[in-house]
Amino acid sequence: MNDASLQRLGVDKPSDALIDCAWLLADPGNAPAQPDVRLTLQAGRVQHIASVDAAPGARRKLVLPALANAHDHARTFRSATLGAFGQPLESWLPYLGVIPGADPYLCAATSFARTVRGGVSDAMVHYTRVQGVGTYLEEAKAVARAACDVGLRIGFAIAMRDRNGIAYCEDDAVLAALRPDIRREIAARLSVTPVSAQQQLAQVDAVARMVDESGYAAHVTVQYGPTGVQWCGTPLLEAIAAASADSGRPVHMHLLETQYQRQWADQVHPQGIVPFLDSIGLLSPRLTLAHCTWARPPELALLAERGVTIAVNTSSNLGLKSGIAPVAGMLAQGCRVAMGLDGMAFDEDDDALREMRLAYSLHRGWGFETTMTRGQLWSFAAVHGRRSVNGAAAAAQSGGGRIAAGAAADLLVLDWDAVDDDALLPGIDPMDLLLARANGAHVDQVFVGGRKIVEAGKIVGVDEAALRAELIAQVRSSLAAERDTAHWKAMIDALAQDLGPFYRTGRHLRCC
Ligand SMILES: [Zn+2]
């Protein structure tokens, strides 16, 4: 056993516990709330669920299954902080590299801390923003250690790409459309240097080996992370499809996030981009596709037939001006749909409870129509994402997303006195209050596999405030030392201005 594993033995163990709650929502949307319940946790699982007399004067708790975040990137700095507020995806992406790389452990740990305080036990990390401070393997190990220390489970999808670094066309073609004085530097910093599919696959294998050997496997599921069809050539996607079929490893990819990606897909794949992915063997129950905001009903039907999971990112799609995903249409076609936050929750705070409310408000149906039931909402917010993060077998084995004897003790404990602070009438369904007003500020405790990782709204495993202060100090000092940043930010601002007319006039369609 290595040092890291020995160190963690003390903190990474489930503790046996009794939780008395005023309300238990064991299977929200499917079963009614139960009053006055005692949960017994043992060896990481829920052992017993029994009635108990309410303790007079005790603060009331509501316990429900922890939520899952099926699409994210472990980015810790928020968009508006980077000067990217209001940019559509295409001009927003370059802003992610506007500040210098920082300590990957600090970045990941602070991001994970905010995620679990927002009510999430299982989160996807599509690792598209590499800090680049040490070797890739060292950085991956730092991310895995951060997940372990904070205590959540992550899917760790290694970003893979080999083309179109600046826009949805050859780099040379878009460079020619930019103002001349920024071309050289934009090319130098954003153009893609292709790395062979074999090398990219070998990197995924190396990270998976490191995760196993370092004892992180209970917290980290390594996945293939092709960034998107417009960023990955067909041989790379074919190689990933074959490797996934061979190894059983999950695949995580963006698809049809914006109207410009839709136009590109129709131009480059006139027979249909989804049938194309099917023809190369990429559509499988191991695949999660983020967004599908611009997918059409026949495409959704094929994704449903192949057992693909779709991760819908409601706030992100609003924040990056991408649109509103056809969630009702996805459900009507029988798709497995999961909630993602994509680092862009509505208040830039990774609040999964508010994200669930926003998605439900947009997709439940207008007037007397119901297009998303509460049961479907729950599967979306807490059940299906676990499969994207941990893989199908582990998700089925844990039984998470619902609280039952024998299921993994992945629990969210809310301060119910704070949520239900003006009770007047008997018989109001606690689920109504949950959907109407609960948010991250009400999260009192979070348990993952029986380990208490949030207590009184604070992270137990790391000193979040200290890590955040250290990270911000580190970045400010490298910004002060590196006078190039203001210049690079001005380049990106200029690029953003030039990409507007480029996409609006369809120039991304003329070079493919
Ligand atoms: Zn994303």
Boltz pocket constraint, residues with backbone or C-beta under 6 A from the ligand:
constraints:
  - pocket:
      binder: B
      contacts: [[A, 71], [A, 72], [A, 73], [A, 126], [A, 254], [A, 290], [A, 342]]
      max_distance: 6.0
